[in-house]
Amino acid sequence: MEVEVLERLPNPIILKKLMKFQASLNIILCQDEWLRYHSFVRDWDEAVCMAKIDNGAGDHLIILFSPEGSIIKGFDHESELSPYAQDEHKVWQGIYDDVPKGLLSLLDDAIAKDDVTFCIWRKNSDINWHKGKVDIPKGESDGSDFLVGCIFLTPEDFVEFAIGYFECSPSLDVVAKIYDDHPITEEMINILNPNCDSKEVLQELELLG
């Protein structure tokens, strides 16, 4: 299972684009920023971008992209590895132990560094993603399979998600164009969400770069 989670992740360049596409679609489909599932901050820190998944139920995935590499911090609030599930509130042993210091330091300013049930990283010189050696109790999960699964890899996956989460059925054709990195036009925005202010949406999309 652990290997499957790491193998499902694309390389950081593709992952960054994917998170930006999905954040763009969230901006178009949902005007309430606090209700968005995927978000992206281009200038989170100097030369660092941040992508975030927040399902509104207490679980999140934060991805930081830096010149040195990328790091993913995940938190499944129902996991036995959560600091809140332990008598002594602390990060589960092994989660951060093997993370390169340069990448781990990126989390110092992240939202609630100790709210973590798994960590995945990849230096730019690496050819694979890595995860710490963590002793997970039998029958329990660190939430990585569930949360990495929230990174939707195809336009069809995103449309299926939007039907359930945003209760709308966005045009697969337009979603596919955004996934293919086509410039987003007012016409595309209006097809996806006729009720939004397309000019305001375009202004917000420009901030994503």
N, C-alpha and C positions, 0 to 999 in steps of 0.2 A: 504493500500500500504506500509506504514512504517513497519508494522509487517511483511509483506511478505519479505521485503528486509532483515530484521534481521534473519528471519527464513531460508532464502536461504543460509546464511553463515554457513559453517561447523565449528566444533570446531577448535580452533587455531592450534592444532597439525596436524589435517588433512589439514587445510588451508595452513599451512607452507609447508607441503609436496607437495601439489597441485601447489603452486606458484613456488617451486623449480623444479618440473617436467616440468612445462610450460616454465620456464626460460631456462632449458636445451634444450628443443625442439627449442626455439628461437635461441639459440646459434648454433645448428646444421643446422637450415634452413636459417639463415641469418648471413653472415659474417660481415656485417656492423653493429657495435654495436648501432649506433645512430638510426638505422631503426627498432630495435627490439621493440616488443610490450610488452613483459613480461621480466623483469630482476630480479635478486636476488643477494644480497650482503651478504655473510655469516658473515663477520666481519665489519659491518657498524659502530658499536660502541662497547664498551666493553660489551660483553654478549648480544648484540643486533643484530638481523638480519633485513635486509630491503628487502621487495619485492616491485616492482613497475610495474604499468601498464601505458604506455604512448602511446596514439593512434596517436601521431604526428599531431593532429589537435588542440592542446591546452588544452586537457583534460587529467587528470591523477588521479591515485589512488596510494597512498603510504601506505604500511602496515609495521609496526614495531613490531617485536616479541621480548619480553624481559622477564626476570625472573619474573617480576611482573604481566605481562599481555600483551595484544596486543592492538594496536590502529591503526585505518584506517582513513586517511585524503583524502578526495576526492575533486576534483575541476572540475566542468563542466563550461567551459568558457561562455556558452550561458545562464546559469542560472541567473535569476534575483537576486539570493542571492550572486552572485559574487561581491567582493569589487569594481570591475571595472564598475559594472552596477549602482553604487550608486553615488550620488552627493559627499558624503564624503567617501573617500576610507577607508573602515574598515570592519572587520569581522562581518557578520550578527549576530544579537543578539541571544544568546542561543546555538550557535553551539558548543562552547567550555565550556559553563558555568558549566555543571555538570560533566565534565571529571575529574576523580581522578588526583590529582596533580602529582603523581608519573608517570602516563602515559602521561599526558599532557607535562611534562617536556621533554619527549623523542622527542617531535616535535621541541624543541628549536634549534636543529641543522639540522632539516629537511629542504629540499629545499622549500623556500617561505612558511613559516607557515601561513601567512595571505592569501595566495591563496587557499581558501577553500570554499566549498559550503555545505559540510556535514562532520561530524565526527562520527565514530562508535568505540566503545571500549569494551573490556572484560577483567576484572581482572582474574587471574588464579583461584581465589576462586569463580568466578561467574559460573553459569550454562547457562547463556544467554548473547547475545550481547546487548549493550545499545546504545541509540542515544539521543542527547539532545532534550529538548522541544523547538522546533523552530516553529515560526509562518510563515508558507509559504504562500505567497499570492495566492489567488484562481486562479487556472488555470496555476500556475507555478510549477516548479520542482527544487529540489536541486541537481538533477543528480545522486542520489544514486541508483535508480532502474537501470538506464542505465549503470553506471560504475560497480556496483556489478555484473551486467550481463556479464561483460567482464572477470570475473573469471570463466573459463570454467570448468564444473564439471565432464564431461565425455570425453573419448577419441574421441567419435564421434563429440562432440561439438568442440574439438580442430581441428580436421581434416577439419570440415566445415569452421572454422575460417581461417585456413591456406590457403585453396583454394581461399578465397576472399582476404586475406591480403597479403600473400606471393606469390600468384598466382602459387601455386604448390599443388600437391595432395599427401601428405605423406601417407605411408602405415599405415592403421588403425591397423594392427597386431603389427607393431613395436611401434607405439604410445601407444597402450594398454599395451605393455610390460613395457614401461617407466613409465606409470601411475601405474603399479603394482610393481614398484620399482626394476625391474630387473637391474643388472649392465649393463651400456651402453658400447657396444663393437664397434670396428671399423666397423665390418660388419653391425651393426644396423645403424651406422652413414652413411655409404656408400649407404645403401638402401634408407634412408630418403633424402640424398642429395649427389648424385654421384659427384657433382662439387666442393665439399669442400675439404679442407686439413684435413683429419680425425685425424691426429696426433695433429695438432694445436687445433682442436675442443676438443679432449680429454684433452689436457693441460688446456684449459679454463674451461672445466667441473669439473676438479679436484678442482678448486678454489671455486666451489659451495659447496664442501664437499659432 
